[in-house]
Amino acid sequence: MKKTVVSERKVPSLPTDHPYMNGAWRPNLQEVVATRLEVIGQIPKDLEGVYLRNTENPVYGSLGKYHPFDGDGMVHMVRFHAGKAEYR
């Protein structure tokens, strides 16, 4: 896998005692382009298109009590082309 960090930002301190601020839900502060992803099995060569996923990404503190549906978000993209996949 080739991974390129497009941008990275420093943000103010966020609360760490909330379950949606830890583990898999912790804020992602990098914009990443990953090409030549390792594939287990095969991606059909005629599969063309993108898979988009919109999730929360709380990079700034909340104005009140934090809820994962409020505030900042992030769109993930996996592109399928010619039997290969890339992530942005």
C-alpha positions as a Markdown table, in Angstrom:
| # | Residue | x | y | z |
|---|---|---|---|---|
| 1 | Met | 0.0 | 0.0 | 0.0 |
| 2 | Lys | 1.2 | 3.5 | -0.9 |
| 3 | Lys | 0.0 | 6.0 | 1.7 |
| 4 | Thr | 0.2 | 9.8 | 1.3 |
| 5 | Val | -0.8 | 12.2 | 4.0 |
| 6 | Val | -2.4 | 15.2 | 2.1 |
| 7 | Ser | -2.9 | 17.4 | 5.1 |
| 8 | Glu | -2.7 | 17.2 | 8.8 |
| 9 | Arg | -4.0 | 19.7 | 11.4 |
| 10 | Lys | -3.5 | 20.4 | 15.1 |
| 11 | Val | -6.7 | 21.0 | 16.9 |
| 12 | Pro | -7.7 | 22.1 | 20.4 |
| 13 | Ser | -7.9 | 19.5 | 23.1 |
| 14 | Leu | -11.0 | 17.4 | 22.9 |
| 15 | Pro | -12.7 | 15.5 | 25.8 |
| 16 | Thr | -11.3 | 11.9 | 26.0 |
| 17 | Asp | -13.9 | 10.5 | 28.5 |
| 18 | His | -16.7 | 10.1 | 25.9 |
| 19 | Pro | -16.9 | 6.7 | 24.2 |
| 20 | Tyr | -17.2 | 8.3 | 20.8 |
| 21 | Met | -13.8 | 10.1 | 21.3 |
| 22 | Asn | -11.8 | 6.9 | 21.7 |
| 23 | Gly | -10.7 | 3.8 | 19.8 |
| 24 | Ala | -12.1 | 3.5 | 16.3 |
| 25 | Trp | -14.2 | 6.7 | 16.9 |
| 26 | Arg | -11.3 | 9.0 | 17.9 |
| 27 | Pro | -10.9 | 12.0 | 15.6 |
| 28 | Asn | -9.0 | 11.6 | 12.4 |
| 29 | Leu | -6.7 | 14.6 | 11.9 |
| 30 | Gln | -5.2 | 13.5 | 8.6 |
| 31 | Glu | -6.4 | 13.5 | 5.1 |
| 32 | Val | -5.0 | 10.4 | 3.5 |
| 33 | Val | -4.7 | 9.0 | 0.0 |
| 34 | Ala | -3.9 | 5.3 | -0.1 |
| 35 | Thr | -3.3 | 3.7 | -3.4 |
| 36 | Arg | -2.2 | 0.2 | -4.4 |
| 37 | Leu | -4.2 | -1.3 | -1.5 |
| 38 | Glu | -3.6 | -4.9 | -0.6 |
| 39 | Val | -6.6 | -7.0 | -1.6 |
| 40 | Ile | -7.4 | -10.4 | -0.1 |
| 41 | Gly | -9.0 | -12.4 | -2.9 |
| 42 | Gln | -9.8 | -10.6 | -6.1 |
| 43 | Ile | -11.8 | -7.5 | -7.1 |
| 44 | Pro | -13.7 | -8.2 | -10.3 |
| 45 | Lys | -12.1 | -6.3 | -13.2 |
| 46 | Asp | -15.5 | -5.0 | -14.4 |
| 47 | Leu | -16.4 | -3.5 | -10.9 |
| 48 | Glu | -16.1 | 0.2 | -11.5 |
| 49 | Gly | -17.2 | 3.0 | -9.2 |
| 50 | Val | -16.9 | 4.4 | -5.7 |
| 51 | Tyr | -18.2 | 3.5 | -2.2 |
| 52 | Leu | -18.9 | 6.6 | -0.1 |
| 53 | Arg | -19.4 | 6.6 | 3.6 |
| 54 | Asn | -20.3 | 9.7 | 5.7 |
| 55 | Thr | -19.3 | 9.5 | 9.3 |
| 56 | Glu | -18.7 | 11.8 | 12.3 |
| 57 | Asn | -15.2 | 13.2 | 12.8 |
| 58 | Pro | -15.2 | 15.5 | 15.9 |
| 59 | Val | -12.1 | 17.5 | 15.3 |
| 60 | Tyr | -13.4 | 20.5 | 17.2 |
| 61 | Gly | -15.0 | 20.7 | 20.7 |
| 62 | Ser | -18.8 | 20.7 | 21.0 |
| 63 | Leu | -20.7 | 23.7 | 22.1 |
| 64 | Gly | -22.6 | 21.6 | 24.6 |
| 65 | Lys | -22.9 | 17.9 | 25.4 |
| 66 | Tyr | -21.2 | 15.9 | 22.6 |
| 67 | His | -23.4 | 13.8 | 20.3 |
| 68 | Pro | -21.9 | 11.9 | 17.3 |
| 69 | Phe | -24.6 | 13.3 | 14.9 |
| 70 | Asp | -23.8 | 16.9 | 15.7 |
| 71 | Gly | -20.8 | 18.8 | 14.4 |
| 72 | Asp | -18.0 | 17.9 | 12.1 |
| 73 | Gly | -18.1 | 15.1 | 9.6 |
| 74 | Met | -15.9 | 13.2 | 7.2 |
| 75 | Val | -16.6 | 11.4 | 3.9 |
| 76 | His | -14.6 | 8.2 | 3.2 |
| 77 | Met | -14.2 | 7.1 | -0.4 |
| 78 | Val | -13.1 | 3.7 | -1.8 |
| 79 | Arg | -12.7 | 3.7 | -5.6 |
| 80 | Phe | -12.8 | 0.5 | -7.6 |
| 81 | His | -11.2 | 0.5 | -11.0 |
| 82 | Ala | -9.5 | -2.3 | -13.2 |
| 83 | Gly | -9.4 | -4.8 | -10.3 |
| 84 | Lys | -7.8 | -2.4 | -7.9 |
| 85 | Ala | -8.9 | -0.2 | -5.0 |
| 86 | Glu | -7.8 | 3.1 | -3.5 |
| 87 | Tyr | -8.9 | 5.0 | -0.5 |
| 88 | Arg | -9.3 | 8.8 | 0.2 |
